[in-house]
Every structure is written in structure tokens, then in C-alpha cells.
Amino acid sequence: MARRITYKFKNQPREINFAKDKYHDMYQAIAAAEGIDLTNYLSMVRQIEMTSKGSASVRNFRDQEFARMGFSDIYFIKE
């Protein structure tokens, strides 16, 4: 079953389809939709996962990086 994601990219509202078999999470899906390369981001996430004790560090880093890239208001749409 496909899901939908709504988000803002540089204050422009967007909506895309999301399939779990194609993307690991909704953040990778929206980055792919906007053509953003996440190679450096993903390597930094792996380093944070290895050194931090909880998932809050990874979540905070993800939220800050995606805000820096221009994303905001990222949500799954319930149908």
C-alpha cells in the first residue's frame, strides 16, 4: 500500500507518493524527489549512531540537517 508524504521545500508545499520498498524512510524519499544527494548526510548519521547512546542525537541531527537543506513540515498523510 502506497502512502503519501506532504512537506515544504523552501516554503513551497509539496506532496509525493512513498513506497517502503523503494526508500528506507520518508526523509530519503523527499530528498530524492528534490534531487538532493544524501551521501555525506548518511555517513554522518552512521557515525552518530555508533557514538551516541540514544536515538535522540540522530533525530536532532536529522531535523537540523533537513531544515538547513530547506525542508519543513514533513508528515505522512493518513488516508
Residue pairs with C-beta under 8 A, 6 or more apart in sequence:
2 17
2 18
2 19
3 17
3 18
3 19
3 76
3 77
3 79
4 15
4 16
4 17
4 18
4 76
4 77
4 79
5 15
5 16
5 17
5 18
5 26
5 29
5 30
5 74
5 75
5 76
5 77
6 13
6 14
6 15
6 73
6 74
6 75
6 77
7 13
7 14
7 15
7 30
7 71
7 72
7 73
7 74
7 75
8 14
8 71
8 72
8 73
9 30
9 34
9 70
9 71
10 70
11 72
14 30
14 33
15 77
16 29
16 30
16 33
18 26
18 29
18 76
22 29
23 29
23 32
26 74
26 76
27 62
27 66
27 74
28 38
30 71
30 74
31 38
31 66
31 69
36 69
41 65
44 61
44 65
45 58
45 61
45 62
48 57
48 58
48 61
49 58
52 58
66 74
